[in-house]
Amino acid sequence: MIEITHKTYSVFAQDDEGGEEATADELCENRPADEYFRLSTEGDCREVVRCDKNSDNNGATRLASVRCPVGLAFDIERQTCDWKTKVDNCDVIEKPRKVLPNFKTDEPICPDGKLSCGNGECIDKELFCNGKPDCKDESDENSCTVETDPNRAPDCDPTQCVLPDCFCSADGTRIPGQLEPVNVPQMITLTFNGAVNVDNIDLYEEIFSGTRANPNGCQIRGTFFASHKYTNYSAVQDLHRRGHEIAVFSLTHKEDPNYWTQGSYDDWLAEMAGARLIIERFANITDGSIIGVRAPYLRVGGNKQFEMMADQFFVYDASITASLGRVPIWPYTLYFRMPHKCNGNAHNCPSRSHPVWEIVMNELDRRDDPTFDESLPGCHMVDSCSNIQTGEQFARLLRHNFNRHLNSNRAPLGLHFHASWLKSKKEFKEELIKFIEEMLGRNDVYFVTNLQVIQWMQNPTELNGLRDFQEWKEKCDIKGQPYCSLPNSCALTTRELPGETLRLFTCMECPNNYPWILDPTGDGFSVRK
């Protein structure tokens, strides 16, 4: 559990001489309120503080202290707790400071259409936050958040943003179509990240056994964000045949988080469009239904990721998380500014306007006893709720969060998993199935795909009209056999992964090489000039 305390301090802030006293006001001058920093590099690397300027009527600045659970350490760069072995900046007090542009001046110091760099130089407004430094001090690329980018998307304007193509609301909590909550289906999305293969196919068979139906008579559905390596494409083909949604989770799933956060347009293109090409080819998905993206480690790639998505006709992203709040947030389009803080994700949310939906990941409330109001941050993936250790705790987590959504604005409840977590304890899988069956005993709950959530939002339909809602009737009740019972088991190599022989399972013909980032079809390298 993370302990959070508030103190009004005069504290010792380290300096090179070994410690000078500094007040909280001095420590917090020009520091963002959501930035955590250390007061000392001594100790076990678990404790950090942040500035809290609004906690008291007298206006005193306090430092809110946060301590990571035992065994974890605080990563200053990523601003999160992680396993101690993965944190290599315990000797660093704070994130490095960058030179900021000079936007706030009493009198304009630049002509119209230009803005001031940190050094007073004036450059064109559209050069700010375009991904390459234009100021001599490079300050034009240092203030590019959703709130500060001078070329940011405008705030939500409901008169301009109308369904079916655009949806926004000031705080993200408004129900589409202005329906009353009691008339809105409580949608639940079950999403799975990672390779689909022999390690988890049996789990998916058990959850989606073909015997569990929504109130409209159609089978329950899941969304699978498939990564490439170790995926069995004949199994992906069968999931698609049975009406599940297949989406992309990248081609290489590289472990370096900065590769994703700082990825170029071409990186995101190769990773996501490349992954889609591989799935379409080797799982023989030809209906254009692979339209969703989730970033590995939920490390959103800022505007570059979303520019690529729009150009490649990806319809939605499902990587941005929203902090645990009293009322959950509905998915929204990114034509207008996102309606909540950029939470985690290395703070690289898209700041510009993009014709892309965001299926936001609302954090789950993981408190064991929600009536006891302890401060425990939410978790976005079910398996990142580290305090959930037993089936009984998992059952409580599911029902409590279901009720939070049902009894407020009925925003879709996302339950996001890695299959390995559900398989790690038999009771987790059993509790999930028990929960699904209990929910299906109601007449107001539907287990749907991310695409089906968007389809409902584009045409908001009251509960009593859902039995005839055509978009949810496609592939309603699929029977029959897989496309091939004995897929090809292709033993392949690629020059991109020297020394590795990898198996590709597919009902299609084996390619010449193992498909990888420079050669996604596996036909062989094209010579780059």
C-alpha positions as CSV (number, residue, x, y, z in Angstrom):
1,M,0.0,0.0,0.0
2,I,1.2,3.5,-0.8
3,E,1.3,5.8,2.3
4,I,0.4,9.4,1.6
5,T,0.9,12.1,4.3
6,H,0.8,15.9,4.3
7,K,3.2,18.0,6.3
8,T,3.9,21.8,6.4
9,Y,7.6,21.9,6.3
10,S,10.8,23.6,6.7
11,V,12.9,20.8,5.2
12,F,16.4,20.0,4.5
13,A,17.0,20.0,0.8
14,Q,20.3,18.5,-0.2
15,D,22.9,20.5,-1.9
16,D,26.6,19.9,-2.8
17,E,27.8,21.1,0.6
18,G,25.7,18.4,2.3
19,G,22.4,20.1,3.2
20,E,21.0,23.6,3.4
21,E,17.6,24.4,4.9
22,A,15.0,25.3,2.4
23,T,11.3,26.0,2.9
24,A,8.6,24.3,1.0
25,D,7.9,27.5,-0.8
26,E,11.5,27.6,-2.1
27,L,11.4,24.0,-3.1
28,C,8.2,24.4,-5.0
29,E,8.9,27.6,-6.8
30,N,8.3,27.1,-10.6
31,R,7.8,23.3,-10.0
32,P,4.7,21.6,-11.5
33,A,2.2,20.4,-8.8
34,D,2.2,16.9,-10.1
35,E,6.0,16.4,-10.1
36,Y,7.5,14.1,-7.5
37,F,11.0,14.7,-6.2
38,R,13.3,13.5,-3.4
39,L,14.4,15.5,-0.4
40,S,17.4,13.3,0.0
41,T,19.2,10.4,-1.9
42,E,19.8,8.6,1.4
43,G,17.5,5.8,2.5
44,D,15.8,3.1,0.5
45,C,14.7,5.2,-2.5
46,R,11.0,4.7,-1.6
47,E,10.0,8.2,-0.4
48,V,9.3,11.2,-2.6
49,V,7.3,14.4,-2.1
50,R,5.3,16.7,-4.3
51,C,4.1,20.3,-3.8
52,D,0.5,20.8,-2.6
53,K,-0.5,24.4,-2.7
54,N,-4.3,24.0,-2.3
55,S,-4.6,21.9,0.8
56,D,-5.1,24.7,3.2
57,N,-7.1,27.9,3.4
58,N,-4.1,29.9,4.6
59,G,-2.3,29.3,1.3
60,A,0.7,27.7,2.8
61,T,2.6,25.3,0.6
62,R,2.8,21.8,1.9
63,L,4.8,18.8,0.8
64,A,2.7,15.7,0.3
65,S,4.9,12.7,1.0
66,V,4.4,9.4,-0.9
67,R,6.1,6.1,-0.1
68,C,6.3,3.2,-2.5
69,P,5.5,-0.3,-1.2
70,V,8.3,-2.5,0.3
71,G,10.4,-4.0,-2.5
72,L,9.7,-1.1,-4.9
73,A,11.6,2.2,-5.5
74,F,10.5,5.5,-7.0
75,D,11.7,6.1,-10.5
76,I,12.2,9.9,-10.8
77,E,12.3,9.9,-14.6
78,R,9.1,7.9,-15.1
79,Q,7.4,9.3,-12.0
80,T,6.2,6.0,-10.7
81,C,7.0,3.1,-8.3
82,D,8.7,0.1,-9.9
83,W,10.7,-2.9,-8.8
84,K,13.9,-1.8,-7.2
85,T,16.1,-3.6,-9.8
86,K,14.5,-1.6,-12.6
87,V,15.1,1.8,-11.1
88,D,18.6,3.3,-11.9
89,N,18.1,6.9,-10.7
90,C,18.0,6.6,-6.9
91,D,20.9,9.1,-6.8
92,V,18.9,11.7,-8.6
93,I,16.9,14.3,-6.6
94,E,14.6,15.6,-9.4
95,K,13.8,15.6,-13.1
96,P,16.2,17.9,-15.0
97,R,14.9,21.4,-15.6
98,K,14.4,22.5,-19.2
99,V,14.5,26.1,-20.6
100,L,10.9,27.2,-21.2
101,P,9.6,29.6,-23.8
102,N,8.4,33.0,-22.6
103,F,4.6,33.1,-23.3
104,K,3.5,35.2,-20.3
105,T,4.7,38.8,-20.6
106,D,3.1,42.0,-19.6
107,E,3.4,43.5,-23.0
108,P,3.7,41.5,-26.3
109,I,7.4,41.2,-27.2
110,C,6.9,39.5,-30.6
111,P,4.8,40.6,-33.6
112,D,1.5,38.9,-34.4
113,G,1.8,35.3,-35.3
114,K,5.1,34.9,-33.5
115,L,6.0,33.8,-30.0
116,S,9.0,34.3,-27.8
117,C,11.6,31.6,-27.1
118,G,13.2,31.5,-23.6
119,N,16.1,33.7,-24.8
120,G,13.8,36.3,-26.3
121,E,14.1,35.2,-29.9
122,C,10.8,35.4,-31.8
123,I,9.7,32.6,-34.1
124,D,6.5,31.6,-35.9
125,K,3.8,30.2,-33.6
126,E,3.3,27.1,-35.8
127,L,7.0,26.1,-35.2
128,F,6.3,25.5,-31.5
129,C,5.9,21.8,-30.5
130,N,6.4,20.5,-34.1
131,G,8.9,17.9,-33.0
132,K,12.1,19.7,-34.0
133,P,13.8,22.6,-32.1
134,D,13.7,25.9,-33.9
135,C,14.7,28.3,-31.1
136,K,18.5,28.5,-30.5
137,D,17.8,27.5,-26.9
138,E,15.4,24.7,-28.0
139,S,12.8,26.1,-25.7
140,D,10.1,25.8,-28.4
141,E,9.9,22.0,-27.8
142,N,9.8,22.2,-24.0
143,S,6.3,23.4,-23.2
144,C,4.1,21.1,-25.3
145,T,1.6,19.5,-23.0
146,V,-2.1,19.3,-23.6
147,E,-2.4,22.5,-21.5
148,T,0.6,24.5,-22.8
149,D,1.1,23.7,-26.6
150,P,0.4,27.0,-28.3
151,N,-1.1,25.0,-31.2
152,R,-3.2,22.8,-28.9
153,A,-6.6,21.5,-29.7
154,P,-9.4,23.9,-28.6
155,D,-11.6,23.2,-25.6
156,C,-14.7,21.1,-26.2
157,D,-17.4,23.0,-28.1
158,P,-20.6,20.9,-28.1
159,T,-22.2,23.0,-30.8
160,Q,-19.3,22.1,-33.2
161,C,-18.7,18.5,-32.0
162,V,-21.7,16.4,-32.9
163,L,-22.3,12.7,-33.3
164,P,-21.7,10.4,-35.1
165,D,-18.2,11.7,-35.9
166,C,-17.3,13.8,-32.9
167,F,-18.0,13.4,-29.1
168,C,-16.7,15.6,-26.3
169,S,-17.8,17.1,-23.0
170,A,-16.2,19.6,-20.7
171,D,-15.2,17.1,-18.0
172,G,-15.6,13.9,-20.0
173,T,-18.5,12.5,-17.9
174,R,-21.5,13.4,-20.1
175,I,-23.6,10.5,-21.5
176,P,-23.9,10.5,-25.3
177,G,-27.3,11.4,-26.7
178,Q,-28.3,13.0,-23.4
179,L,-29.8,9.8,-22.2
180,E,-30.8,9.2,-18.6
181,P,-28.3,6.8,-16.9
182,V,-31.2,4.3,-16.2
183,N,-31.8,3.9,-19.9
184,V,-28.1,3.3,-20.8
185,P,-26.7,-0.2,-21.2
186,Q,-23.8,-0.8,-18.8
187,M,-21.2,-1.9,-21.3
188,I,-18.2,-4.0,-20.1
189,T,-15.1,-4.5,-22.2
190,L,-12.8,-7.4,-21.6
191,T,-9.5,-6.6,-23.3
192,F,-6.4,-8.8,-23.4
193,N,-2.8,-7.6,-24.2
194,G,-0.1,-9.7,-25.8
195,A,0.6,-12.8,-27.9
196,V,-2.3,-15.2,-28.6
197,N,-0.9,-18.8,-28.4
198,V,-1.0,-22.2,-26.7
199,D,-0.3,-20.5,-23.3
200,N,-3.7,-18.7,-23.3
201,I,-6.0,-20.1,-26.0
202,D,-7.6,-22.5,-23.5
203,L,-8.4,-19.6,-21.2
204,Y,-10.1,-17.6,-24.0
205,E,-12.0,-20.8,-25.0
206,E,-13.3,-21.1,-21.4
207,I,-14.3,-17.4,-21.0
208,F,-15.9,-17.2,-24.5
209,S,-17.3,-20.7,-24.6
210,G,-20.1,-19.8,-26.9
211,T,-22.7,-20.5,-24.2
212,R,-22.8,-17.0,-22.6
213,A,-25.0,-14.5,-24.3
214,N,-25.8,-10.8,-23.8
215,P,-29.5,-9.8,-23.3
216,N,-29.9,-9.3,-27.1
217,G,-29.1,-13.0,-27.6
218,C,-25.7,-12.5,-29.1
219,Q,-22.6,-14.0,-27.6
220,I,-20.3,-12.0,-25.3
221,R,-17.2,-10.6,-27.0
222,G,-13.7,-9.5,-26.2
223,T,-11.0,-7.3,-27.7
224,F,-7.5,-8.8,-28.3
225,F,-4.6,-6.4,-28.6
226,A,-2.2,-8.9,-30.3
227,S,1.6,-8.5,-30.3
228,H,3.4,-10.3,-33.0
229,K,6.2,-12.5,-31.6
230,Y,5.0,-15.9,-30.5
231,T,1.4,-15.3,-31.7
232,N,-0.4,-18.2,-33.3
233,Y,-2.2,-16.6,-36.3
234,S,-4.5,-19.5,-36.9
235,A,-5.9,-18.9,-33.3
236,V,-6.2,-15.1,-34.1
237,Q,-8.1,-16.1,-37.3
238,D,-10.6,-18.2,-35.3
239,L,-11.1,-15.5,-32.6
240,H,-12.0,-13.1,-35.5
241,R,-14.3,-15.7,-37.1
242,R,-16.2,-15.9,-33.9
243,G,-16.8,-12.2,-33.7
244,H,-14.1,-11.0,-31.3
245,E,-12.3,-7.8,-32.1
246,I,-8.6,-8.0,-33.1
247,A,-6.5,-4.9,-32.6
248,V,-2.8,-4.1,-32.6
249,F,-0.3,-4.0,-29.7
250,S,2.8,-3.3,-31.9
251,L,5.2,-5.5,-33.9
252,T,8.3,-5.6,-31.8
253,H,7.0,-4.8,-28.3
254,K,10.4,-3.3,-27.5
255,E,11.2,-3.1,-23.8
256,D,12.7,0.4,-23.9
257,P,9.8,2.7,-22.8
258,N,11.4,5.8,-24.3
259,Y,11.3,4.1,-27.8
260,W,7.5,4.5,-27.6
261,T,7.2,7.8,-25.8
262,Q,9.7,9.5,-28.1
263,G,9.0,7.4,-31.2
264,S,9.0,9.2,-34.6
265,Y,6.1,9.1,-37.0
266,D,7.9,6.4,-39.0
267,D,8.5,4.3,-35.8
268,W,4.8,4.3,-35.0
269,L,4.0,3.6,-38.7
270,A,6.3,0.6,-38.9
271,E,5.1,-0.8,-35.5
272,M,1.4,-0.4,-35.8
273,A,0.7,-0.5,-39.5
274,G,3.3,-3.2,-39.8
275,A,1.6,-5.3,-37.1
276,R,-1.8,-4.8,-38.8
277,L,-0.3,-6.0,-42.1
278,I,1.0,-9.1,-40.5
279,I,-2.3,-9.9,-38.8
280,E,-4.3,-9.3,-41.9
281,R,-2.0,-11.5,-44.0
282,F,-1.4,-14.4,-41.7
283,A,-4.7,-14.5,-39.9
284,N,-6.5,-13.8,-43.2
285,I,-8.5,-10.9,-41.9
286,T,-9.7,-9.1,-45.0
287,D,-12.7,-7.1,-43.8
288,G,-10.8,-4.0,-42.7
289,S,-11.8,-4.5,-39.1
290,I,-8.4,-4.0,-37.4
291,I,-8.9,-0.4,-36.4
292,G,-7.6,-0.2,-32.8
293,V,-4.2,0.5,-31.3
294,R,-2.8,0.1,-27.8
295,A,0.7,1.3,-27.0
296,P,3.1,-1.1,-25.3
297,Y,3.5,-0.3,-21.6
298,L,0.7,2.3,-22.3
299,R,3.5,4.7,-23.4
300,V,1.5,7.0,-25.6
301,G,3.5,8.5,-28.5
302,G,2.1,12.0,-28.4
303,N,1.0,13.8,-31.6
304,K,3.2,11.6,-33.8
305,Q,1.3,8.4,-32.9
306,F,-2.0,10.0,-33.6
307,E,-0.9,11.7,-36.9
308,M,0.1,8.2,-38.1
309,M,-3.2,6.7,-36.9
310,A,-5.3,9.3,-38.7
311,D,-3.2,8.8,-41.9
312,Q,-3.5,5.0,-41.7
313,F,-7.3,5.0,-40.9
314,F,-6.9,3.6,-37.4
315,V,-10.2,4.6,-35.7
316,Y,-9.2,4.5,-32.0
317,D,-6.4,4.4,-29.4
318,A,-6.9,2.6,-26.1
319,S,-3.8,3.6,-24.2
320,I,-4.5,6.8,-22.3
321,T,-5.5,6.4,-18.6
322,A,-7.8,8.6,-16.6
323,S,-7.1,8.9,-12.8
324,L,-9.5,7.4,-10.4
325,G,-12.3,10.0,-10.0
326,R,-15.8,10.1,-8.5
327,V,-17.4,9.7,-11.9
328,P,-15.7,7.7,-14.7
329,I,-15.0,9.1,-18.2
330,W,-16.7,8.2,-21.4
331,P,-14.6,7.6,-24.6
332,Y,-14.1,10.8,-26.6
333,T,-12.8,12.0,-29.9
334,L,-9.6,14.0,-30.0
335,Y,-10.8,16.8,-32.3
336,F,-11.0,18.8,-29.1
337,R,-8.8,18.9,-26.1
338,M,-8.9,15.7,-23.9
339,P,-11.2,16.3,-20.9
340,H,-8.9,15.0,-18.2
341,K,-5.3,15.2,-17.0
342,C,-2.7,13.4,-18.9
343,N,-2.1,10.7,-16.3
344,G,1.1,8.7,-16.3
345,N,2.0,7.7,-19.8
346,A,5.2,9.7,-19.4
347,H,2.9,12.7,-20.0
348,N,3.1,12.4,-23.7
349,C,-0.6,12.7,-24.6
350,P,-1.6,14.2,-27.9
351,S,-2.0,18.0,-27.6
352,R,-3.2,18.7,-31.1
353,S,-6.5,18.0,-32.8
354,H,-6.8,14.5,-34.3
355,P,-9.7,12.7,-36.0
356,V,-9.3,9.7,-33.7
357,W,-11.4,8.2,-30.8
358,E,-9.8,7.6,-27.4
359,I,-11.2,4.6,-25.6
360,V,-9.9,5.9,-22.3
361,M,-8.8,3.5,-19.6
362,N,-10.6,4.5,-16.4
363,E,-8.6,3.5,-13.4
364,L,-10.1,0.9,-11.1
365,D,-10.7,1.5,-7.4
366,R,-8.8,-1.2,-5.7
367,R,-9.5,-0.4,-2.1
368,D,-10.3,-3.6,-0.2
369,D,-13.0,-1.8,1.8
370,P,-14.3,1.2,-0.2
371,T,-16.3,2.4,2.8
372,F,-12.9,3.1,4.5
373,D,-11.6,6.1,2.6
374,E,-7.9,5.5,2.5
375,S,-5.8,7.1,-0.2
376,L,-4.8,4.4,-2.6
377,P,-4.3,5.3,-6.2
378,G,-6.3,3.5,-8.9
379,C,-4.9,0.9,-11.3
380,H,-5.5,0.7,-15.1
381,M,-4.7,-3.0,-15.9
382,V,-6.3,-5.4,-13.5
383,D,-2.9,-7.1,-13.0
384,S,-1.4,-3.8,-11.9
385,C,-3.7,-3.8,-8.9
386,S,-0.9,-5.3,-6.8
387,N,-2.9,-5.6,-3.6
388,I,-5.3,-8.1,-5.3
389,Q,-3.9,-11.4,-4.1
390,T,-7.0,-13.7,-3.6
391,G,-10.1,-14.6,-5.6
392,E,-12.2,-13.0,-2.9
393,Q,-10.4,-9.7,-3.3
394,F,-10.7,-9.9,-7.1
395,A,-14.5,-10.6,-6.8
396,R,-14.9,-7.5,-4.6
397,L,-12.8,-5.4,-7.0
398,L,-15.1,-6.4,-9.9
399,R,-18.4,-5.8,-8.2
400,H,-17.3,-2.5,-6.5
401,N,-16.1,-1.0,-9.8
402,F,-19.2,-2.3,-11.6
403,N,-21.4,-0.5,-9.1
404,R,-19.3,2.7,-9.3
405,H,-20.0,2.8,-13.1
406,L,-23.6,1.6,-12.9
407,N,-24.7,4.0,-10.2
408,S,-23.1,7.1,-11.8
409,N,-23.0,7.8,-15.5
410,R,-22.7,4.2,-16.8
411,A,-19.5,4.9,-18.7
412,P,-18.1,1.6,-20.2
413,L,-16.3,-0.4,-17.5
414,G,-13.0,-1.6,-19.0
415,L,-11.4,-4.8,-17.5
416,H,-7.9,-5.0,-19.0
417,F,-5.8,-8.1,-18.6
418,H,-2.6,-10.0,-19.5
419,A,-3.8,-13.6,-19.8
420,S,-0.9,-14.8,-17.6
421,W,-2.4,-13.0,-14.6
422,L,-5.7,-14.7,-15.0
423,K,-3.9,-18.0,-15.3
424,S,-1.6,-17.4,-12.4
425,K,-4.3,-18.5,-9.9
426,K,-7.2,-20.7,-10.8
427,E,-9.5,-18.7,-8.5
428,F,-8.9,-15.5,-10.6
429,K,-10.3,-17.2,-13.7
430,E,-13.2,-18.7,-11.8
431,E,-14.2,-15.4,-10.2
432,L,-14.1,-13.7,-13.6
433,I,-16.4,-16.3,-15.1
434,K,-18.7,-16.1,-12.0
435,F,-18.9,-12.3,-12.4
436,I,-19.7,-12.6,-16.1
437,E,-22.5,-15.0,-15.4
438,E,-23.9,-13.0,-12.6
439,M,-23.9,-9.8,-14.8
440,L,-25.6,-11.7,-17.7
441,G,-28.5,-12.5,-15.2
442,R,-29.3,-8.8,-15.4
443,N,-31.0,-7.2,-18.5
444,D,-28.9,-4.0,-18.5
445,V,-25.3,-5.3,-18.9
446,Y,-23.6,-6.1,-22.2
447,F,-20.1,-7.5,-22.7
448,V,-18.9,-5.9,-26.0
449,T,-15.8,-5.0,-28.0
450,N,-14.2,-1.6,-28.1
451,L,-15.6,-1.1,-31.6
452,Q,-19.1,-2.0,-30.4
453,V,-18.7,0.8,-27.7
454,I,-18.0,3.3,-30.4
455,Q,-20.9,2.0,-32.6
456,W,-23.3,2.5,-29.6
457,M,-21.9,6.0,-28.9
458,Q,-22.3,7.0,-32.5
459,N,-26.0,6.0,-32.3
460,P,-27.0,6.1,-28.7
461,T,-29.9,3.6,-28.2
462,E,-31.9,3.1,-25.1
463,L,-31.9,-0.3,-23.3
464,N,-35.4,-1.2,-24.5
465,G,-34.3,-0.8,-28.1
466,L,-31.1,-2.8,-28.0
467,R,-32.5,-6.1,-29.0
468,D,-32.9,-4.7,-32.5
469,F,-29.7,-2.6,-32.5
470,Q,-28.2,-3.7,-35.8
471,E,-24.6,-2.9,-35.2
472,W,-24.5,-5.4,-32.3
473,K,-26.2,-8.1,-34.3
474,E,-23.4,-8.8,-36.7
475,K,-21.7,-12.2,-36.1
476,C,-24.4,-12.6,-33.4
477,D,-24.2,-16.3,-32.8
478,I,-21.3,-18.1,-34.6
479,K,-21.2,-21.8,-34.8
480,G,-19.0,-24.1,-36.9
481,Q,-15.4,-25.2,-37.1
482,P,-12.1,-23.2,-37.3
483,Y,-10.9,-22.4,-40.8
484,C,-8.1,-25.0,-40.5
485,S,-7.6,-27.6,-37.8
486,L,-4.0,-28.2,-38.6
487,P,-2.2,-24.9,-39.3
488,N,1.2,-24.6,-41.0
489,S,4.0,-24.5,-38.4
490,C,6.6,-22.4,-40.2
491,A,10.1,-22.5,-38.7
492,L,11.6,-19.1,-39.9
493,T,14.5,-16.8,-39.4
494,T,15.1,-13.2,-40.2
495,R,18.4,-11.2,-40.6
496,E,16.8,-8.7,-38.1
497,L,16.9,-11.2,-35.3
498,P,20.2,-13.1,-35.9
499,G,20.5,-16.5,-34.2
500,E,16.8,-16.9,-33.6
501,T,14.5,-19.5,-35.3
502,L,10.9,-18.6,-34.6
503,R,7.7,-20.6,-35.3
504,L,4.8,-18.9,-37.2
505,F,1.5,-20.7,-37.0
506,T,-0.8,-19.8,-39.8
507,C,-3.5,-21.3,-42.0
508,M,-1.9,-19.4,-44.9
509,E,1.2,-20.3,-46.8
510,C,4.5,-19.9,-45.0
511,P,6.5,-16.8,-45.9
512,N,10.2,-16.9,-46.8
513,N,11.4,-15.1,-43.7
514,Y,10.0,-14.4,-40.2
515,P,8.1,-11.2,-40.6
516,W,9.7,-8.3,-38.7
517,I,9.9,-4.5,-38.6
518,L,11.8,-4.0,-42.0
519,D,10.1,-6.9,-43.7
520,P,6.5,-7.2,-42.3
521,T,5.3,-9.5,-45.1
522,G,8.2,-11.9,-44.7
523,D,8.8,-11.8,-48.5
524,G,12.4,-10.4,-48.1
525,F,14.0,-7.0,-47.6
526,S,13.4,-4.3,-50.1
527,V,16.6,-2.4,-50.7
528,R,16.5,1.0,-49.0
529,K,18.1,3.8,-51.0
